[in-house]
């Protein structure tokens, strides 16, 4: 049987490997990070709400993700939005308070998004996942790929990349080279999560709910631009979580924390200082996710472009990942769909 290697042990890579294993095909996942999950990264602290530093929400239209969660017996729960929301349009006026209009609900994964990663990992054999190996060179000759990291070599007949396209073409040296039109498109492709700063603050009680606030904030002033209630599924552990302005990526974490707490005090009063833990994640500081763009790139630019789903190296090299998905690219659902579609392509290749 043909040997299969997948670059990346994030949601796409794990979904792909899970689907292949059900078909009797064992794929090896090679992950540059020292942890699986990629851009899904839930922080767990005993006695506190799990908080998402990466992918968080899904909707009813995300059918591929929902089907996978159902298959793995992972429940979801609705995002809490009950009560008044703060809106801060300008710095010279006090925040406005309003009720959000009815809208299609968003959901979160019970136990945190990393629950999905853990369930998928549990379906793998331990030797299938290799962590801490960043592939630097790929050579293809006579139907065999030879992959090199700083200290190891791997080989396979079928190679799948789930790395963000921009990082794929800028970090890996291919022999023969990838087509120039693919290189150009990939370098101009937006990497989901790349510029984001996620922030979460845990609290011993949901004081905002006591005052009929939803915990939601929308601010043009910042440093937090969006904020939401982030309590656990049991509604017994409490947190607020949101997005911080990417302009603060160069600030020290202590400075970011001070700015965040002062912003929350402005909305909720001094009780906002009584936090338990502060977390943030600057994704621009994650080298396995972000590489600086050459010029201005729009959000989701070139995500889902058909060029990423074309055949390369005789069809034996497949580019996958959420940025490449045929639907909902840049979301968890796109990552799952990409893994499922890629699995079908690999099944055909292994039969030939």
Residue pairs with C-beta under 8 A, 6 or more apart in sequence:
1 25
1 350
2 156
2 157
2 158
2 349
2 350
3 28
3 155
3 156
3 157
3 158
4 20
4 25
4 26
4 27
4 28
4 156
4 157
4 158
4 159
4 160
4 346
4 350
5 27
5 28
5 29
5 30
5 145
5 147
5 154
5 156
5 158
5 159
5 160
6 13
6 16
6 17
6 27
6 28
6 29
6 30
6 160
6 161
6 162
7 13
7 30
7 135
7 159
7 160
7 161
7 162
7 163
7 168
8 29
8 30
8 31
8 32
8 38
8 161
8 162
8 163
8 321
9 29
9 30
9 31
9 33
9 36
9 37
9 38
9 129
9 131
10 31
10 36
10 37
10 38
10 39
10 40
10 162
10 321
10 335
11 37
11 38
11 39
11 40
11 55
11 116
11 117
11 120
11 322
11 332
11 335
11 336
11 339
12 162
12 320
12 321
12 322
12 335
12 336
12 338
12 339
12 342
13 29
13 31
13 38
13 160
13 162
13 320
13 339
14 29
14 36
14 117
14 120
14 121
14 124
14 339
15 68
15 120
15 335
15 336
15 338
15 339
15 340
15 343
16 27
16 160
16 162
16 320
16 338
16 339
16 340
16 342
16 343
16 346
17 27
17 29
17 120
17 124
17 128
18 120
18 123
18 124
18 339
19 339
19 340
19 343
20 26
20 27
20 343
20 346
20 347
21 27
21 123
21 124
23 343
23 347
25 346
25 347
25 350
26 125
26 128
27 128
27 160
27 346
28 127
28 128
28 129
28 130
28 154
28 156
29 36
29 124
29 128
29 129
29 130
30 130
30 133
30 135
30 147
30 149
30 154
31 38
31 129
31 130
31 131
31 132
31 133
32 132
32 133
32 134
32 135
32 288
33 131
33 132
33 288
34 131
34 132
35 41
35 131
36 117
36 121
36 129
36 131
37 54
37 114
37 117
38 54
38 162
38 288
38 289
39 54
39 55
39 192
39 193
39 283
39 289
40 54
40 55
40 113
40 114
40 116
40 117
40 332
41 52
41 53
41 54
41 113
41 114
41 281
42 50
42 51
42 52
42 53
42 54
42 112
42 113
42 114
42 115
43 50
43 51
43 52
43 53
43 200
43 279
44 50
44 112
44 114
45 202
45 277
47 237
48 202
48 237
48 239
48 276
48 277
49 202
49 230
49 231
49 232
49 237
49 238
49 239
50 111
50 112
50 114
50 232
51 112
51 200
51 202
51 230
51 239
51 241
51 279
52 108
52 112
52 113
52 198
52 200
52 230
52 241
53 198
53 200
53 279
53 280
53 281
54 113
54 193
54 198
54 281
54 283
55 113
55 193
55 331
55 332
56 108
56 113
56 241
57 79
57 106
57 107
57 108
58 65
58 66
58 76
58 106
58 107
58 108
58 109
58 331
58 332
58 333
59 104
59 105
59 106
59 107
60 66
60 104
60 105
60 107
61 328
61 333
62 328
62 331
62 332
62 333
63 333
64 327
64 328
64 333
64 336
64 337
64 340
65 332
65 333
65 336
66 76
68 116
68 336
69 75
69 76
69 109
69 116
72 116
72 119
72 120
74 109
74 110
74 111
74 115
74 116
74 119
75 110
75 233
76 107
76 108
76 109
76 110
77 107
77 108
77 110
77 233
78 105
78 106
78 107
79 105
79 106
79 107
79 108
79 228
79 229
80 214
80 215
80 228
80 229
80 231
81 100
81 214
81 216
81 228
81 229
82 209
82 214
83 99
83 208
83 209
83 212
83 213
83 214
83 215
84 97
84 98
84 99
84 212
84 213
84 214
85 97
85 98
85 99
85 100
85 213
85 214
85 216
85 217
85 218
86 95
86 96
86 97
86 213
86 216
86 217
86 218
86 219
86 267
87 95
87 96
87 97
87 98
87 217
87 218
87 219
88 95
88 96
88 217
88 218
88 219
88 220
88 221
89 96
89 220
90 220
90 221
91 221
95 217
95 219
95 266
95 267
100 214
100 216
108 233
109 115
109 116
110 233
111 232
111 233
113 332
121 129
133 149
133 152
134 149
134 150
134 171
134 288
135 147
135 148
135 149
135 154
135 172
136 148
136 149
136 150
136 171
136 172
136 173
137 147
137 148
137 172
137 173
137 174
137 175
138 145
138 146
138 147
138 148
138 159
138 172
138 173
138 174
138 175
139 145
139 146
139 148
139 174
139 175
140 146
140 174
140 175
140 176
140 313
140 316
140 317
143 157
143 314
143 316
144 155
144 156
144 157
145 155
145 156
145 157
145 159
145 313
145 316
145 317
146 153
146 154
146 155
147 153
147 154
147 155
147 156
147 159
157 316
158 316
158 317
158 318
158 346
158 349
158 350
159 313
159 316
159 317
159 318
160 317
160 318
160 319
160 320
160 342
160 346
161 168
161 172
161 317
161 318
161 319
161 320
161 321
162 320
162 321
162 338
162 339
163 171
163 172
163 321
164 189
164 191
164 192
164 194
164 289
164 321
164 323
165 185
165 186
165 189
165 191
165 302
165 308
165 319
165 321
165 323
165 324
166 186
166 187
166 189
166 191
166 291
166 293
167 191
167 288
167 289
167 291
168 186
168 319
169 178
169 182
169 183
169 186
169 187
170 187
170 291
171 291
176 313
177 183
178 312
179 312
181 307
182 307
182 308
182 310
182 312
185 302
185 305
185 307
185 308
186 308
187 294
188 293
188 294
188 295
188 297
188 301
188 302
189 297
189 301
189 302
189 303
189 305
189 323
190 297
190 298
190 299
190 300
190 301
190 302
190 303
190 323
190 330
191 289
191 290
191 291
191 323
192 300
192 303
192 322
192 323
192 329
192 330
192 331
193 283
193 289
194 283
194 284
194 289
194 290
195 246
195 249
195 283
195 284
195 290
196 243
196 246
196 283
197 243
197 244
197 245
197 246
197 248
197 249
197 256
197 280
197 281
197 282
197 283
197 284
198 241
198 242
198 243
198 244
198 280
198 281
198 283
199 224
199 241
199 242
199 243
199 244
199 256
199 260
199 278
199 279
199 280
200 230
200 239
200 240
200 241
200 242
200 278
200 279
200 280
201 239
201 240
201 241
201 260
201 261
201 264
201 275
201 277
201 278
201 279
202 237
202 238
202 239
202 275
202 276
202 277
202 279
203 238
203 239
203 240
203 274
203 275
203 276
204 238
204 274
204 276
205 238
206 215
206 229
206 231
206 238
207 268
207 271
207 272
207 274
208 214
208 215
208 229
208 240
208 268
209 215
209 229
211 268
213 267
213 268
214 228
214 229
215 227
215 228
215 229
215 230
215 240
216 226
216 227
216 228
216 229
217 224
217 226
217 227
217 242
217 267
218 225
218 226
219 225
219 226
219 227
219 263
222 244
222 245
222 259
222 263
223 244
223 245
223 248
223 256
223 259
223 260
223 263
224 242
224 243
224 244
224 245
224 260
224 263
224 264
225 242
225 243
225 244
225 245
226 242
226 243
227 240
227 241
227 242
227 243
228 240
228 241
228 242
229 238
229 239
229 240
230 239
230 240
230 241
231 237
231 238
231 239
232 238
240 264
244 256
244 260
244 280
246 284
248 255
248 256
248 259
249 282
249 284
249 285
251 259
253 280
256 280
257 278
257 280
260 278
260 280
261 272
261 273
261 275
261 278
264 272
265 272
265 273
283 289
283 290
284 290
300 329
300 330
302 323
303 322
303 323
303 324
303 325
303 329
303 330
303 334
304 323
304 324
304 325
304 326
304 327
304 329
304 334
305 324
308 319
308 323
308 324
309 319
309 324
309 326
309 341
311 318
312 318
312 319
315 345
315 349
316 349
318 342
318 345
318 346
320 338
320 339
320 341
320 342
321 335
321 338
322 329
322 330
322 331
322 332
322 334
322 335
322 338
323 329
323 330
323 334
324 338
325 333
325 334
325 335
325 337
325 338
325 341
326 337
326 338
326 341
327 333
327 334
327 337
328 334
328 337
